[in-house]
């Protein structure tokens, strides 16, 4: 202990604060935490700056499917109208075919009626040849019988000839002109219809020479 000076007052002894190891360590830890926080804050600010400077590219959006072409749109719009038009066309074709079929059926029915009429006429003229008339012509001379048959209608004359004996019929036909004789022969054979009277007859030939 220092001795007092002349004044007899003892000056205070300066004291030094002793910092223990724990206090120093705590202060250093707090300083480290502050520095770390400051560093993280600085890095965050830097990252935010970089993000704002270089924005994150947006994810590519899927492209919408391309719309159909003008032709496809037109076809889609008129699909119903085209179907209706096609149906109407088919219906019209069927009606035309039906009309054509009916026309042909009418033609066939008309021809059938003509054939039936021809057969009826043929049967009728055969019935006209009565036995008495046949006997009369069978007893006549061929030239006289030929002139009489030429004056009659061809159906009746043909009916008479069919009832005569073949020898008498051939002799009568030999006396007739070639045109009427040929028509009577075709009528008897049924190979053709009798031509109309307006048709010019072949030139008359001679009978017997």
Buried (B, 14 or more C-beta within 10 A) or exposed (E): EEEEEEEEEEEEEEEEEEEEEEEEEEEEEEEEEEEEEEEEEEEEEEEEEEEEEEEEEEEEEEEEEEEEEEEEEEEEEEEEEEEEEEEEEEEEEEEEEEEEEEEEEEEEEEEEEEEEEEEEBBEEBBEBBEEEBBEEBBEBEBBEBBBBBBEEEBBBBBBBBBBBEEEBBEBBBEBBBBBBBBBBBBBBEEEEEBBEEEEEEEEEEEEEE
